[in-house]
Amino acid sequence: MNTMDKTGIGAAVPPETGVAGRVAALLARMSLAEKVGQLAQISGADFMPGPKAEELIRKGGAGSVLWLNDTRRFNELQKIAVEESPLGIPLLFALDVIHGYRTIFPAPLAMAASWDPAVAEEAQAVAAKEARAAGIHWTFGPMVDIARDARWGRVVEGAGEDPYLGAAMAAAQVRGFQGTDLADPERVAACAKHFAGYGAADGGRDYDPVYLPEAHLRNVYFPPFQAAVEAGVSTFMSAYMDLNNVPATGNRWLLRDVLREEWGFEGFVVSDALAVGNLVIQGYARDKRDAARRALEAGLNMDMASGAYLENLVDLVQDGTLSMDQLDEMVRPILTLKVRMGLFEHPYTDETRLEKVVALPEHREAARRAAQRSMVLLRNEGGILPLSKDLENVAVIGPLADSMEATEGSWMVFGHEPAAVTVLQGIRAKLPGAKIAYAPGPEIRRDIPSPFDEMHAGTKKPVQTPEAAEEAFRTAVETARGADLVIMVLGENANMAGEFASRGSLDLPGQQEALLKAVSALGKPVALVLLNGRPLSINWAAAHVPAILEAWEPGTEGGHAVADILFGDVNPGGKLPVCFPRSGSHAPLYYARTLTHAPETSPMYRSRYWDSPTTPLYPFGFGLSYTTFAIADLNLSAQQVQVGDTVTVTASVTNTGQVAGDEVVQLYIHQRWGSDSRPMRELKGFERVTLQPGETKTVVFHLGPDELKYWSTQANGWIQEAAAFDVWVGADALATLHAEFEVVG
């Protein structure tokens, strides 16, 4: 494609200086229909009904195209926009690039388990480089929803339950996607989603209503979104669900009052798929015309594929319901992004570039490193791990052991073909001279298929019969019986997490736990590797299996990374970004709860349930290592400070073991009294530290107004109060190293 062949561009963008001048000149020349077109995102896929993309683009009726992943096709459609539409305004091509384009990195929840924002930043920089080489300008990521209910399928796409960790990961992903210059041909525009509160859906059920008081929104659910704004995120996506009975797509308080007026966001907001039209289904709008009006007035710039804007905005302006100024306000940031990205000067993509970029070995190396840093060692009784490389007879058992789909995980880009190194392949590569026997055991399936599964009908496999499942179970046990050591690989298929993937139970699906019990009964040493996109209730395994490695959805190099850890080439240092409940019925479960009048530590109330402990199976921030650490010498710079001052907190961390390793030192606080009840613990600092055996380092944290303030229900605003504070520093949310200080007025 000749990148100089741009006949419409010279007329469309006069040579005024500055982005604002170019955008103003464009707006002055655009017809009403062309402005409405810029507010429409249309489908590039054949499965959507309605006018074809070419027809809409030629008339200037599209600002963006999604559901397309074809470089040649991108150029074809761009050529129509640039050379055949009235003003030659280029298209934005958008796609969900969540944790990698061709080189797949650990899922976002796994990257959060690294407790290392640099991991997320590097991963999304690679994803951006590959996606931009394919012709994609804009990704629908990062997802920064806080999720405290592990039943919710989309917990895998975010950073877990904590706003402080979530904010750090949100900003890092924005930096990774966008870099410092959106005109950089190796970067893409990012999109913070889903604004806001989507992770708190009733019952953990995707799309169901959300009811959150303003204090909870501002203290817990908003911080990652605000961090994305401060990091310069280009776009936002509204959420599907009702927030306190007002759909987020038509929620003026969210999209105008908070996002633009309070936070100063200058980019644009796109709806989730079909969400503007869905305002009718939700009982918020009378019809699609009313839906288009409500969404635009609320501050929703771009309609993702529902057609409501294209079909109704021209009439709404012509009859005076909406003004041209309102329309210009919505169009302006879309044009601004296109100018800032250099799309008017460079609208086309070199169709030979992608295969060169995805072949870069440093991308696979980065994916392997990210997977290594994301894995969490949950159990290692008797020091069974790391395993010896002198093993000669190993059995690898489980339905996910040789699954590329489960290894790469959920939310692949449209049309992606799995190409992961599986756990079985990683182990065989690590022990090339050993006998590695493999048996999958019974297959696992969802009880109710995903709609996404229906879109790939050609890849369906017949359901395993009960007789075949029984035979597969026996074969797996006999395979394990013949080995000296067994590595079980269990968890969830890729389609069991993500959108359309909420669950009522957090147990291992299918017969996996029964298989684990049968293999463990053989008396062989057993190590369990989990591949999953959410916390699982693995109570039996936690009590009976000596070694458990949480590998999450580790990505393209996942199998190599698992083997690196199992056999000691890498010492695991990840920590949980979410609690692991003992049962799905315990969700939502999170560490940062407020104190009740009768704490569970009291003699009378040892649990909120009479049939099981309400404590998590594994707490937030938990993770083991092949070495040991001591955290000590907690010191505060002052025992008393004025409101507005800062307390400096220091502690030492020492590697007391025999091998080098990483510890994540975590700082938690509790405000003892105030206008509102405050959580019993809140994360307010963390640092991942690498230490050689015997080495000691000092970590330094700062507690100032940003860390000590909160949104008060009583005050209806942000406050920092004179009060006493507890401080804990340690290796998880149950840290016991304690100090205290007081803030005075």
Number of C-alpha atoms within 10 A of each C-alpha: 12 11 12 10 13 21 14 19 21 13 14 21 22 13 11 12 8 10 14 15 15 18 23 16 15 19 19 9 15 16 13 17 15 23 27 26 25 28 27 26 28 28 22 22 14 11 9 12 8 11 11 14 18 17 12 19 30 19 17 28 24 29 28 26 25 22 20 19 21 16 20 17 13 23 18 14 20 24 25 22 29 26 18 18 20 20 23 25 30 33 27 25 24 23 20 20 26 25 30 27 24 25 25 31 35 35 31 29 26 35 33 28 31 26 29 23 23 18 25 30 23 21 28 31 24 29 29 30 25 29 29 26 24 25 27 28 25 26 24 21 28 31 26 35 34 28 32 22 31 34 27 30 24 28 31 27 28 27 32 31 29 24 27 21 24 29 24 21 30 35 26 25 33 29 23 26 32 26 21 12 13 21 19 15 18 20 29 31 28 30 26 30 27 25 28 28 27 29 30 25 22 16 19 26 20 23 19 16 22 22 15 15 11 17 19 15 15 18 16 22 28 23 23 27 29 23 24 29 24 14 18 20 28 24 26 30 27 26 26 27 26 24 24 14 13 18 24 31 35 29 24 20 15 19 27 18 15 15 23 17 13 10 15 14 22 17 21 26 27 25 27 24 18 15 27 36 25 21 27 16 13 16 11 17 20 12 15 21 19 18 24 27 22 20 28 24 19 19 25 28 29 27 30 25 26 22 19 24 29 24 15 17 24 19 15 18 18 12 10 9 10 17 12 15 10 13 20 17 14 24 23 22 20 23 25 19 21 24 22 15 22 15 19 21 16 15 26 25 22 15 16 12 15 19 13 10 18 21 13 12 9 11 23 19 13 18 25 25 20 27 31 28 27 31 31 27 25 21 23 18 12 8 11 16 22 19 15 12 14 9 14 15 17 22 25 28 28 28 22 28 27 23 24 22 21 29 33 31 32 26 21 21 20 15 10 11 11 19 17 24 23 28 27 26 19 20 24 20 15 16 20 11 13 16 14 19 18 21 22 21 24 24 20 22 15 14 8 8 13 14 12 11 12 11 10 9 9 8 9 9 7 6 11 14 11 10 9 14 17 15 13 18 23 17 18 25 21 15 21 28 18 15 18 15 20 25 24 28 25 25 33 28 25 23 23 25 25 20 20 19 22 22 19 15 16 22 19 18 19 16 15 23 17 12 21 22 14 16 22 22 11 14 11 15 16 24 25 24 24 24 26 28 31 28 26 24 20 21 15 11 17 15 9 13 18 20 24 23 24 26 31 32 35 36 34 28 29 34 29 26 29 27 25 20 23 26 17 16 11 19 24 27 27 32 29 28 25 29 27 27 27 23 22 20 14 20 23 19 24 21 22 19 13 14 14 9 7 12 14 16 9 10 9 9 12 16 16 13 10 9 7 12 16 18 19 19 17 21 21 23 25 23 24 21 22 22 20 17 21 15 21 16 13 18 16 20 13 13 14 15 17 13 18 17 12 18 21 13 21 18 20 17 23 21 23 17 17 12 15 19 21 22 27 23 23 22 28 22 24 20 25 15 13 14 12 15 15 19 15 17 21 22 22 19 19 21 15 18 18 17 20 16 16 13 14 18 14 14 18 17 17 17 18 16 16 12 16 19 16 19 19 21 15 10 10 10 12 14 14 20 20 17 15 17 17 16 23 24 28 24 25 22 21 16 17 12 16 15 16 17 18 19 21 14 11
